[in-house]
Amino acid sequence: MRPVLRSTLLLYALAVLAPALSLLVRWPLWPLLDSKFPYITFFPAILLTAYCGGLRPGLLATTLSGIGVLHLLLEPSSDFHTFTGADVVGFGLFLVTGVLICCLSESLHRARRRSEASSQRLRASEARYRVTLASIGDAVLVTDGQGRVTFLNALAQELTGWRQDEAAGRLLDEVFVIASETTRGPVESPLAHVLREGRAVKLKYEIKDGKNVATSIEFPEETPAGGRK
């Protein structure tokens, strides 16, 4: 049996068993409560079923709970004309409350499913993004919004002398040590440069083991709206 089908059957089984258990719990209380508060033990069953299964199992649990109350706990069980107005209003409010519980639980389930689908798409996109960056012939170094390194492809690791696991989480200025090609003095961080200028600049890059390599570093231009061209 497929896992999804098995899970669905279990949820509907819960929708049947939970009201039955609620009735069994309510039955010993009959000498104490008589026909008062006939719905009190059924709300937990509806809440549990709707929380676990969403709208349809919750509605089934609500319906079965209503049938149990109507035919076993409210008196008389077969003549609707002798029910009092309070019985009718109470039963109606019970059904409305059960439906509302089911609808709210279903909205939570849908929000969770949307979140999981979005996370899966994001993970798939990140995987494609990493494969693309890893296969680029140029050295690629990626940072987050705080300027901490998140990714280096193989060529960037070779040029910087930093492995991916060593560089991850470190500030860009620590991994990307840059000196001017002419003055050999320190220069501005590329991250600050891209935020301000967004154009290519030729820099002298001093790598981890003390060797130097001249390189041209190009950043995407920031648009007025904050996006990138």
N, C-alpha and C positions, 0 to 999 in steps of 0.2 A: 504494500500500500504506500502511495506517495506521501511524503511528509506533510505537504500542504493539506491533502485530503484527511489524513489522520488528525492533524491539528484542528481542522474544521469540525470533524465528528466529535472530538473531545470537547470543543466549545459548546456544541449543541447538547451534548450529554450533560455538561455542567448546567446549561439552561433548564434542563429537566430535573436534575437531581437537587439543585439548590432550592427551588421552591418546595420540593418534597421534604427536604431536610428542615426547612423553615416550618412546614406544617407539623412535622414530628416534634419540633421544639415547642411550638405553640400549644400542641395538644395537652401536655401535662399541666400547662398553666390554666387550663379551662376552669378548674374549681376556684382558682384565685381571681381570674379576670372575667370569667363567664364570656359573654359576647362583646365585651368592651375591648377597645384597641385591637380589632381583629387583624390589622395590617402591620402591626409593629415588628413582627419577626420576618416579614417578607421583604422589607426594604434592604436589609443587608444582602439578601440573595440577588436582588435586582442590581444592586451596586456592584457586587462581585462579578456577576455575569457580564454586565455592560462594560466594566473595566477591563475584563480579560478578552471579551469577544467583540465588543462594539455594538452596533445598532441591532442587527437581526437577532443574535442570541439574547440580547437584552430585552428586546420586544417579546420574544418567546417566553422568557422568564416572567415578564410582566403579565402576559396573558394567562399563563398557567397559575401564577399567584392569584390573579383576579378570579379565576375559576375556582380555585381552592377556597378562597374567602367566601365567594358567593354561594357555593353549594355545601360547604362544610362548617363554616364559622358563623355566617349570618343566618338568623332564623326569621322566618321559615326558609327552607332551601329551595322550594319548588313553586311558590306562589308569589310572583312579583308584585301583585296588587296589594299585598299586606305589608310591604316594606315601608318604613317611615321615610319622611323627607330627609332626615338626617342620614339614614342608611344610603339613600341614593346619592346625596351630595358627597358623603364620605367616600363611597365607591368611585365616583367620578373623579374626585381629587386624587385618589390613589392612582388611578389609571393615568391621569395627566402628569402626576409627579414621576411615575415610572417612565413614561415616554420622554419627559424632559431629561431624566437621568441618562437614558439611552442615547438621546441626541447629543448631549454634552460629551459623553464618553466617545461617541463616534467621531466628533470633531477633534478630540485629542488623538484618536487613532490616526485620523487622516493627516493631522499635523506631524505626527511622528513618522508616518510613511513618507511624507514629502521631505522631511528632514533627512531621513535615511537615503532616499533617492538622490537628494542634492549632495550628500556626503559621498555617495558612490560615484556620482559624476565628477565631483571635485577630485577624488582620488585617481580616477581614470585619466582626467585631464593632467594632473600632476605627473602621472607616470609617463604619458606621452610627451609632456614637456621635458622631463628629465632625459628621456631617450633621445629626443631631438637635440638637446644641448650637449649631451655626451657624444653625439656623432658629428658635431660641428668641427671643422678643421681648425678653427681659431680657438685661442684660450678663452674660456668663459667662466666668469666668477659672478655668482648671484648673491645678493643680500636681501634682508627683509627691510621693513620700513624704519627700523632702528639702526640700520647700518651693520647688522651682524651677518656674517657669512652663513649661507644656507646650502650652497652647492658650488663645487668646482668640477669642471670636466677634466679628463685625463691630461690634456695639454696644460691647463692652468695649474694642475697639481705638479706637473713636471717643472714648469717655469718658476712657480713660487716656492717649491720645496716643501709645501704643506700637503699632507694627505687630507682627504675629505673628513675623516673622523677627527683629525687634529684641528682643522680650521673651523668646523661647524660650531656656530655659536660665538665665535670670536669677532671682535670689531674689525671692520674692513682695514682700518689704519694699521692694525697689528699684523694682518696677513699681507696686505698690499703696501709694502714700504716703498715709497717713491722718492727719488732725488732728481733734481734738474740735470739735464744732459750737459748744460753749459757750466752752471755754477756748482753742480754737485751738492747743492744745499737742499734741504727738505722743501717739498712743494705741497700745495693745497691738496686735500683729499679729493679723489675723483667723485665721490658722492656729493660733496659740497659743490663741485664744479658742475655736475649734471643738473643739479637743482637750480643753479643760477644761470648757466650759459647754454647747456644743451648742444654743444658743438664739438667737433673733433679737436684734439690737442695732442702734440707729440711730447712724450714724457720719457725720462730715464727711470727705469724700474730696477731697484736693487732687491734681488731675491734673497731667500732665507740664508743660503750658504755663503753669502757675501759677493757672489758674482753679479754682474750688471748686464742688462739687456735693454737695448733701445726699442721702444715700441710706440705705436700710434694707437691711442685709445679713443673710441668714438662712442658717444652717448646719444640716445634718442632725444629729439627736441621736444620740450614741454609745450603744449598748446596753451592758449590763454585760459581755457576751461579746466586745466589741470590734467588733461589727457596727454597721450603721446602720439606723435605722428609716425 
